[in-house]
Amino acid sequence: MKNMQQFFLIAGTSLLLAGPASSSLVAAPADATAPSKPSSVPAKKITATSGTTAATKRPELIPNGSVAPDFVSKDLEGKEVKLSDYKGKIVVLDFWATWCGPCRQSLPHTQEVARKTKDQGVVVLAVCTSDARDKFEEFVKTNRTTYPDIVFTCDPNVRGSATYAERASSKHYRVSGIPTQFVIGKDGKIVGALVGYSTGDKKLEAMLEKVGVKLDSAATK
């Protein structure tokens, strides 16, 4: 199908069906059925999920320049965390899930960015979405020392709940593929978004440089 990028999650693996060769991102459908094990597809030279599937047209992400909608998620201890808690800071808002292979593959890079920028007032808020609370807790307990500079929370509107459609990633930010990262400026407005992950990609660093964060390794491609 020309000019269309599609992903299907088969036996825990994101399978590329079609897409332009110029793209190098990989993402999993945010509303896919969670596999029993996280995907292990290599995040290299694989096309990201588009806004369209064969069955339905997915919404576009909330536009750049919009005020980032406030919402509540909960950390490992069950404490409520609001996006507005970080008012006046630069925030990398990362929507991810434990079952999403590309999400997990992106975390070492996200941690490295968090480590390099925390002294400049940057907060990386990784909100687990479209997932189960117990899976989130298991993951964070196992990996929080590996990713010490990332604030991990979970959307309370978990998969299978009566309020699942109210999850922030879908209702407010119109995310249809994960990981999706938004850079939010000190003024609370969205600077840019990045869908998917590719090994060696420096687009996140480039977006942060646009809001004054100093990162020598950022690329503009």
Backbone bond lengths (Angstrom), bond angles and torsions (degrees), N, CA, C in turn:
res aa  C-N    CA-C-N  psi(-1)  N-CA   C-N-CA  omega(-1)  CA-C   N-CA-C  phi
1 M - - - 1.463 - - 1.521 108.89 -
2 K 1.335 115.20 113.02 1.460 121.66 -173.46 1.522 110.77 -65.38
3 N 1.383 113.96 141.51 1.466 121.37 176.65 1.510 113.03 59.96
4 M 1.305 117.18 25.23 1.468 119.86 178.05 1.515 109.20 -129.30
5 Q 1.338 116.54 134.24 1.455 122.79 177.09 1.517 106.86 -109.80
6 Q 1.358 117.02 131.80 1.449 118.95 -177.93 1.517 110.78 -136.03
7 F 1.306 114.66 149.67 1.448 121.72 175.67 1.508 109.36 -129.65
8 F 1.312 117.11 141.02 1.451 122.00 168.64 1.520 107.11 -129.62
9 L 1.313 116.20 143.02 1.454 121.38 179.18 1.514 107.43 -98.70
10 I 1.314 118.02 108.92 1.450 121.92 -176.50 1.521 108.78 -121.16
11 A 1.335 115.52 119.63 1.466 121.30 179.98 1.513 111.71 49.33
12 G 1.332 115.88 41.19 1.454 121.02 176.34 1.510 114.31 81.02
13 T 1.317 119.17 8.68 1.456 121.51 -178.31 1.516 110.48 -121.21
14 S 1.331 117.98 131.23 1.458 122.07 175.14 1.512 107.86 -78.48
15 L 1.333 116.53 119.54 1.458 121.35 -175.04 1.512 110.41 -108.30
16 L 1.319 118.32 122.42 1.455 122.91 177.80 1.514 109.53 -74.83
17 L 1.344 116.10 127.65 1.448 120.34 175.72 1.516 112.56 -103.53
18 A 1.336 116.36 -42.06 1.461 118.96 -179.31 1.506 109.72 -160.65
19 G 1.339 116.34 158.66 1.459 119.63 176.59 1.499 110.72 156.66
20 P 1.329 117.78 160.45 1.457 121.95 -178.64 1.512 111.88 -67.56
21 A 1.308 117.25 142.56 1.458 121.91 -177.16 1.508 112.93 -66.54
22 S 1.333 117.86 -16.56 1.462 120.70 -175.64 1.519 112.57 -74.82
23 S 1.343 117.97 -18.65 1.452 120.67 -178.44 1.512 110.09 -84.04
24 S 1.346 116.84 145.89 1.462 119.96 -179.11 1.514 111.78 -133.97
25 L 1.342 116.50 22.19 1.448 120.02 -178.68 1.510 110.89 -102.85
26 V 1.328 114.80 154.08 1.457 120.17 175.45 1.515 108.63 -128.49
27 A 1.328 116.18 137.28 1.453 121.38 178.14 1.506 108.85 -146.99
28 A 1.334 115.90 156.62 1.454 121.13 176.52 1.514 109.10 -108.07
29 P 1.344 118.24 145.19 1.460 119.68 176.73 1.515 110.84 -57.93
30 A 1.328 117.40 129.32 1.461 120.89 -174.59 1.507 112.86 -67.12
31 D 1.356 117.03 -22.32 1.457 119.46 -179.47 1.519 112.00 -107.48
32 A 1.337 116.43 19.63 1.455 120.00 178.60 1.514 110.06 -70.17
33 T 1.324 115.56 157.85 1.456 119.80 174.15 1.507 108.89 -70.75
34 A 1.314 117.18 125.91 1.457 121.10 -176.59 1.516 110.47 -66.87
35 P 1.342 118.80 125.42 1.450 121.27 178.06 1.516 110.63 -73.81
36 S 1.321 116.22 165.17 1.463 120.34 -179.11 1.508 111.90 -67.86
37 K 1.349 116.77 -25.72 1.458 121.48 177.46 1.519 108.12 -130.38
38 P 1.360 117.07 148.81 1.458 118.88 179.66 1.512 111.38 -66.06
39 S 1.328 115.05 149.67 1.452 120.38 178.95 1.520 111.07 -64.21
40 S 1.327 116.67 145.44 1.465 121.13 179.32 1.519 111.03 -120.13
41 V 1.341 117.64 19.12 1.460 120.25 -179.76 1.525 109.87 -61.96
42 P 1.338 117.83 132.43 1.463 119.81 178.35 1.513 110.97 -60.62
43 A 1.336 116.33 132.91 1.473 120.67 -178.66 1.520 109.49 -85.97
44 K 1.332 116.44 72.18 1.454 119.91 -176.68 1.520 109.11 -151.76
45 K 1.337 115.84 125.30 1.454 122.16 176.05 1.525 112.21 53.33
46 I 1.314 117.13 44.97 1.453 121.96 178.08 1.515 108.00 -127.07
47 T 1.317 117.04 136.60 1.449 120.95 -173.73 1.516 112.05 -76.26
48 A 1.339 115.96 143.56 1.460 121.52 -179.82 1.512 111.10 -78.57
49 T 1.330 114.72 160.12 1.449 121.14 174.06 1.518 110.26 -59.47
50 S 1.305 117.19 135.50 1.456 120.73 175.52 1.514 110.40 -92.50
51 G 1.326 116.40 -178.78 1.450 120.18 177.34 1.510 112.82 -81.84
52 T 1.328 118.49 3.70 1.455 120.67 -176.44 1.511 110.75 -132.73
53 T 1.343 116.24 139.06 1.454 121.32 171.43 1.509 107.04 -120.69
54 A 1.337 116.45 174.32 1.454 120.36 -179.09 1.521 111.03 -64.03
55 A 1.336 117.77 -28.55 1.453 120.90 -173.08 1.520 113.73 -97.74
56 T 1.334 117.09 -31.05 1.457 118.61 -172.69 1.515 111.28 -151.72
57 K 1.309 116.25 149.89 1.461 121.36 177.17 1.519 108.15 -90.60
58 R 1.306 116.58 122.01 1.456 121.29 -178.01 1.528 110.38 -86.29
59 P 1.320 117.39 150.06 1.467 120.43 -178.82 1.524 111.95 -69.72
60 E 1.321 115.92 153.45 1.455 120.52 175.20 1.521 109.08 -77.82
61 L 1.319 115.52 153.94 1.459 120.61 178.20 1.528 110.76 -60.94
62 I 1.311 115.93 155.79 1.459 120.63 173.71 1.532 108.24 -54.95
63 P 1.329 118.63 135.13 1.470 120.63 -171.58 1.527 113.76 -69.22
64 N 1.318 115.09 151.00 1.460 120.92 171.23 1.530 109.14 -59.17
65 G 1.310 115.98 143.58 1.454 120.87 -178.49 1.512 113.53 93.27
66 S 1.332 116.55 -13.21 1.464 120.19 177.19 1.522 109.88 -73.83
67 V 1.323 116.13 149.95 1.462 120.12 170.98 1.521 107.46 -69.65
68 A 1.320 116.93 127.26 1.461 121.04 -178.31 1.530 109.91 -65.36
69 P 1.322 118.36 120.17 1.463 120.51 -178.63 1.533 112.05 -61.54
70 D 1.309 115.80 135.73 1.459 120.58 177.24 1.527 109.33 -76.16
71 F 1.301 116.36 149.86 1.463 121.11 177.27 1.521 108.40 -159.77
72 V 1.309 115.55 167.93 1.462 121.87 -178.59 1.522 110.26 -113.72
73 S 1.323 116.61 133.47 1.460 122.62 169.11 1.520 107.21 -130.18
74 K 1.318 116.42 174.95 1.466 119.19 -176.90 1.520 110.95 -127.65
75 D 1.335 115.72 138.36 1.459 120.32 -179.32 1.529 110.99 -81.75
76 L 1.316 116.49 -173.54 1.461 121.48 -175.74 1.522 112.10 -59.23
77 E 1.322 117.36 -34.72 1.462 121.49 -179.06 1.525 112.69 -84.42
78 G 1.323 117.29 -1.54 1.452 121.31 -179.87 1.515 114.17 89.05
79 K 1.321 117.37 6.04 1.456 121.33 178.56 1.519 110.33 -75.32
80 E 1.340 115.90 136.52 1.455 120.20 178.11 1.535 110.86 -69.87
81 V 1.306 115.17 135.61 1.465 122.42 177.37 1.520 106.97 -126.30
82 K 1.315 116.41 123.17 1.458 121.37 177.82 1.524 109.94 -103.83
83 L 1.313 116.00 147.13 1.458 119.29 174.19 1.527 109.52 -58.95
84 S 1.317 116.58 -36.21 1.473 121.33 -178.81 1.520 112.98 -67.74
85 D 1.332 117.39 -11.89 1.468 120.06 174.38 1.527 110.72 -61.69
86 Y 1.330 116.56 -21.56 1.463 121.54 -176.41 1.530 111.34 -108.00
87 K 1.324 116.05 27.18 1.459 121.50 177.84 1.528 110.16 -56.33
88 G 1.319 116.27 133.83 1.457 121.06 -179.73 1.519 113.95 88.73
89 K 1.333 117.14 -3.33 1.460 121.74 177.55 1.523 110.02 -109.40
90 I 1.309 115.44 160.89 1.457 120.75 170.82 1.529 106.95 -84.30
91 V 1.317 117.06 128.30 1.460 121.44 -176.40 1.527 110.53 -120.50
92 V 1.322 115.42 132.57 1.460 121.19 166.68 1.529 105.37 -99.05
93 L 1.317 116.13 108.91 1.460 121.96 -179.69 1.518 108.00 -96.37
94 D 1.322 115.58 114.06 1.456 122.16 -172.99 1.527 109.39 -114.34
95 F 1.336 116.68 112.58 1.464 121.03 174.79 1.525 108.36 -92.39
96 W 1.340 115.80 126.99 1.456 121.51 -173.14 1.527 108.89 -149.84
97 A 1.338 116.92 175.95 1.462 122.50 174.73 1.519 109.33 -148.59
98 T 1.310 116.02 152.96 1.466 119.71 -177.60 1.521 112.01 -67.68
99 W 1.344 117.12 -28.96 1.465 121.10 -177.93 1.528 112.95 -82.91
100 C 1.321 116.62 -8.04 1.468 122.51 -174.32 1.531 110.34 -88.77
101 G 1.327 116.29 110.11 1.461 120.36 -179.39 1.512 113.78 -58.86
102 P 1.349 118.88 -49.57 1.471 119.78 178.35 1.524 112.72 -58.38
103 C 1.339 116.86 -34.05 1.470 120.00 178.11 1.521 110.38 -62.61
104 R 1.307 115.61 -48.51 1.465 119.97 -178.00 1.521 111.00 -65.56
105 Q 1.334 116.31 -36.24 1.461 120.06 179.07 1.522 111.97 -68.79
106 S 1.316 116.99 -25.14 1.465 120.52 -179.36 1.524 113.14 -81.26
107 L 1.322 117.79 -19.50 1.465 120.63 -171.42 1.530 114.69 -62.44
108 P 1.336 120.68 -39.34 1.471 118.27 177.08 1.530 112.64 -58.58
109 H 1.328 116.75 -39.88 1.463 119.89 177.69 1.524 110.68 -67.70
110 T 1.331 116.67 -41.91 1.462 120.36 179.16 1.521 110.53 -62.58
111 Q 1.319 117.43 -40.33 1.464 121.43 176.83 1.517 110.89 -62.20
112 E 1.317 117.31 -41.02 1.467 120.81 179.75 1.527 110.70 -63.32
113 V 1.334 116.06 -41.47 1.461 119.92 176.95 1.526 110.18 -64.74
114 A 1.324 117.06 -42.78 1.468 121.19 179.14 1.519 111.14 -60.84
115 R 1.328 116.44 -42.11 1.471 121.30 -179.68 1.526 111.39 -63.52
116 K 1.329 115.98 -42.00 1.462 120.65 -175.79 1.525 113.10 -74.90
117 T 1.321 117.15 -22.04 1.468 119.76 -171.82 1.527 114.55 -113.12
118 K 1.316 118.57 -5.80 1.465 120.13 -174.96 1.528 112.49 -62.08
119 D 1.325 116.97 -31.37 1.468 119.75 179.49 1.524 112.38 -75.52
120 Q 1.332 116.18 -7.03 1.467 120.50 176.29 1.535 111.15 -103.32
121 G 1.316 115.67 14.18 1.458 120.04 176.33 1.511 115.15 82.41
122 V 1.324 117.06 18.34 1.463 120.70 178.37 1.527 109.47 -89.56
123 V 1.312 116.49 133.81 1.462 122.91 176.99 1.520 108.80 -114.80
124 V 1.316 117.28 130.31 1.460 121.54 173.94 1.520 107.67 -103.75
125 L 1.331 115.72 111.66 1.458 122.65 -179.21 1.523 108.17 -108.04
126 A 1.332 116.05 108.35 1.461 121.89 -177.61 1.522 109.05 -100.87
127 V 1.332 115.46 106.96 1.462 121.13 -175.17 1.525 109.33 -101.08
128 C 1.313 115.42 115.50 1.465 121.61 178.07 1.528 108.51 -72.54
129 T 1.323 116.60 126.64 1.458 121.19 -175.48 1.519 110.64 -132.32
130 S 1.327 116.49 157.49 1.469 121.53 177.32 1.518 111.04 55.30
131 D 1.309 115.72 42.68 1.462 121.01 -171.95 1.530 109.71 -143.78
132 A 1.321 115.69 -178.45 1.462 122.12 178.07 1.525 109.35 -104.68
133 R 1.321 116.35 142.62 1.465 121.05 -177.90 1.528 111.78 -59.79
134 D 1.324 117.93 -40.88 1.462 119.83 -177.63 1.522 111.75 -66.08
135 K 1.338 116.85 -33.96 1.457 120.22 177.48 1.521 110.70 -68.00
136 F 1.320 115.95 -39.20 1.464 121.30 176.39 1.518 110.40 -60.93
137 E 1.323 117.12 -49.31 1.459 120.96 -178.05 1.527 111.11 -61.56
138 E 1.316 116.34 -42.24 1.469 120.33 179.24 1.524 110.81 -61.33
139 F 1.325 116.12 -44.42 1.461 120.20 -178.60 1.522 111.48 -64.18
140 V 1.318 116.65 -47.54 1.469 119.79 -175.80 1.522 111.14 -66.74
141 K 1.315 117.68 -40.73 1.459 120.21 178.29 1.525 110.97 -60.18
142 T 1.318 115.89 -36.54 1.467 120.84 -178.32 1.527 112.50 -78.26
143 N 1.337 116.83 -31.49 1.469 119.89 -168.51 1.524 116.28 -117.57
144 R 1.330 118.46 1.42 1.468 117.86 -174.57 1.519 113.16 -64.69
145 T 1.325 118.34 -27.83 1.472 119.00 176.71 1.527 111.68 -76.71
146 T 1.319 116.29 -21.44 1.467 120.73 177.25 1.520 110.94 -77.15
147 Y 1.348 115.64 -31.63 1.459 121.31 -178.30 1.529 109.74 -124.19
148 P 1.331 117.29 65.31 1.469 120.74 -171.66 1.520 115.32 -70.82
149 D 1.325 117.91 -18.01 1.468 120.43 -174.80 1.528 113.09 -101.71
150 I 1.335 116.49 7.75 1.456 121.86 177.36 1.523 109.12 -104.22
151 V 1.331 116.75 133.27 1.466 121.62 174.91 1.528 107.36 -87.87
152 F 1.320 116.86 109.81 1.455 121.47 -178.61 1.524 110.75 -95.50
153 T 1.327 116.48 128.87 1.460 121.46 174.10 1.529 108.51 -138.11
154 C 1.328 115.09 171.88 1.462 121.00 -179.43 1.527 109.10 -132.04
155 D 1.311 116.46 134.01 1.464 120.75 175.50 1.533 107.97 -66.52
156 P 1.331 117.98 128.22 1.477 120.18 -178.53 1.517 113.62 -68.70
157 N 1.321 117.26 -15.43 1.469 121.23 178.44 1.529 108.71 -85.34
158 V 1.317 114.74 72.33 1.461 121.41 -169.38 1.526 112.03 -76.31
159 R 1.303 114.57 163.12 1.472 121.20 178.34 1.531 110.18 -56.22
160 G 1.307 115.47 132.41 1.455 120.25 177.81 1.517 114.99 90.16
161 S 1.333 116.83 -7.81 1.461 120.38 -179.13 1.525 110.68 -84.81
162 A 1.334 115.44 162.96 1.465 120.46 179.35 1.521 111.78 -66.05
163 T 1.336 116.46 -20.98 1.475 120.93 -177.37 1.532 112.29 -105.76
164 Y 1.314 116.40 18.71 1.468 120.60 -175.50 1.533 112.31 -54.71
165 A 1.318 117.59 -38.71 1.464 121.50 -178.65 1.523 112.37 -67.62
166 E 1.341 116.89 -12.30 1.464 120.87 -178.46 1.527 112.65 -88.23
167 R 1.322 118.57 -1.11 1.463 120.49 -177.68 1.528 109.97 -58.41
168 A 1.320 115.16 140.42 1.462 121.28 -172.28 1.517 113.00 -60.76
169 S 1.312 117.53 -38.75 1.459 120.75 -176.61 1.518 111.45 -57.75
170 S 1.328 116.30 -39.46 1.455 121.50 -177.40 1.526 112.58 -87.97
171 K 1.327 116.53 -51.13 1.464 120.72 -173.10 1.526 112.81 -69.56
172 H 1.320 116.61 -43.95 1.460 120.34 -173.43 1.529 114.06 -98.05
173 Y 1.340 116.48 -36.58 1.462 119.52 -173.80 1.529 112.72 -106.21
174 R 1.326 116.62 -7.77 1.464 123.87 174.86 1.536 112.33 57.94
175 V 1.311 115.13 41.43 1.466 121.96 179.51 1.529 109.58 -79.59
176 S 1.327 116.30 132.43 1.459 120.22 176.95 1.524 112.78 -122.80
177 G 1.332 117.66 -7.25 1.457 122.08 176.43 1.507 109.74 -140.45
178 I 1.319 117.15 141.05 1.462 121.17 -179.26 1.524 110.18 -127.23
179 P 1.350 116.11 150.91 1.462 127.24 2.34 1.529 112.63 -72.33
180 T 1.313 114.66 145.62 1.464 121.70 169.19 1.521 107.85 -127.25
181 Q 1.317 116.24 126.48 1.457 122.09 -179.88 1.527 110.04 -115.80
182 F 1.321 115.59 132.50 1.456 122.08 174.56 1.528 108.66 -111.55
183 V 1.321 116.83 137.16 1.459 120.98 170.32 1.530 106.91 -99.54
184 I 1.326 115.47 124.44 1.457 122.49 -177.98 1.522 108.30 -114.92
185 G 1.323 116.50 125.74 1.456 121.10 -177.58 1.517 112.93 -76.31
186 K 1.326 115.96 174.05 1.457 121.70 179.98 1.527 112.53 -61.27
187 D 1.327 115.68 -22.93 1.460 120.09 179.03 1.527 112.71 -84.47
188 G 1.329 115.99 2.33 1.458 120.36 177.94 1.512 114.79 83.42
189 K 1.338 117.12 6.44 1.457 120.63 -178.57 1.528 111.52 -101.09
190 I 1.307 115.50 149.07 1.458 121.48 -178.17 1.525 110.23 -75.51
191 V 1.320 115.12 124.42 1.467 122.05 -179.38 1.522 110.61 -87.81
192 G 1.316 116.07 -40.04 1.458 120.29 -178.29 1.507 110.41 -174.56
193 A 1.325 115.47 169.77 1.461 121.69 -179.78 1.516 109.63 -137.56
194 L 1.306 115.58 150.80 1.451 122.20 179.60 1.529 108.16 -133.75
195 V 1.326 116.35 120.30 1.459 121.66 -179.71 1.520 109.01 -103.94
196 G 1.323 116.87 127.31 1.449 121.33 177.55 1.516 112.86 89.60
197 Y 1.327 115.08 -179.25 1.459 120.11 -178.75 1.516 109.98 -148.16
198 S 1.312 115.37 140.78 1.455 122.60 175.22 1.518 108.83 -136.16
199 T 1.314 116.69 132.67 1.456 120.90 -179.80 1.526 111.18 -54.70
200 G 1.324 116.09 127.71 1.454 121.20 178.38 1.514 114.79 88.13
201 D 1.322 117.52 -3.25 1.461 121.13 -179.03 1.534 109.70 -69.14
202 K 1.312 117.08 134.94 1.469 122.55 -178.83 1.525 112.56 -117.54
203 K 1.321 117.27 21.02 1.468 119.81 -178.70 1.520 112.16 -65.17
204 L 1.329 118.08 -33.02 1.458 120.32 178.31 1.526 109.86 -63.71
205 E 1.324 116.47 -44.68 1.457 119.96 177.74 1.528 111.26 -60.94
206 A 1.323 116.11 -39.76 1.459 120.08 -179.73 1.524 111.32 -63.80
207 M 1.326 117.08 -40.38 1.463 120.26 178.22 1.525 111.02 -65.78
208 L 1.323 116.28 -38.83 1.460 119.70 178.67 1.522 111.46 -66.14
209 E 1.317 117.06 -36.24 1.463 119.57 177.74 1.521 111.30 -62.75
210 K 1.325 117.41 -30.33 1.461 120.96 179.88 1.524 112.17 -64.37
211 V 1.348 117.03 -23.40 1.468 120.38 178.99 1.526 111.17 -105.94
212 G 1.345 115.83 20.30 1.455 120.57 171.67 1.508 117.00 92.89
213 V 1.320 117.59 3.90 1.461 120.01 178.00 1.531 108.39 -78.01
214 K 1.320 116.21 133.90 1.460 120.89 -177.23 1.524 110.09 -91.27
215 L 1.334 115.21 115.96 1.460 122.23 178.08 1.520 107.62 -143.07
216 D 1.313 116.03 106.54 1.474 120.63 -174.62 1.512 113.22 -63.01
217 S 1.373 116.27 -26.46 1.461 119.55 -172.93 1.517 113.53 -89.55
218 A 1.328 118.09 1.20 1.463 120.28 -175.67 1.519 111.16 -63.66
219 A 1.313 114.18 142.38 1.455 120.40 176.00 1.513 108.99 -114.23
220 T 1.288 117.00 153.98 1.460 120.40 -177.28 1.520 112.45 -102.52
221 K 1.298 117.35 0.32 1.475 119.49 -179.17 1.521 109.35 -76.23
